[in-house]
Amino acid sequence: MCSYCRGKELKESTTTYVAVLGEYTIIIKNVPCLECVQCGEKYYTDDVMQNIERIVTKAKELNSEFFVAEYKVA
């Protein structure tokens, strides 16, 4: 169930995740998610969020102001 609109159906999908952290802009493409059919709100599993956090940490270590990654490759 969607916590935003209370829609009852979520479908598997992919999205682009964008994080702006101070001077860093990190874009991760094709991130797996669950998407509300009614309003489009995105939800991530715990495993996906852990991978996102790992990618963001690695991007910051590279000290790159702007970083773009493909989820499955990163």
Secondary structure, DSSP 8 states (H G I E B T S, - for coil): --TTT--S-EEEEEEEEEEEETTEEEEEEEEEEEEETTT--EE--HHHHHHHHHHHHHHHHTT-SEEEEETTT-
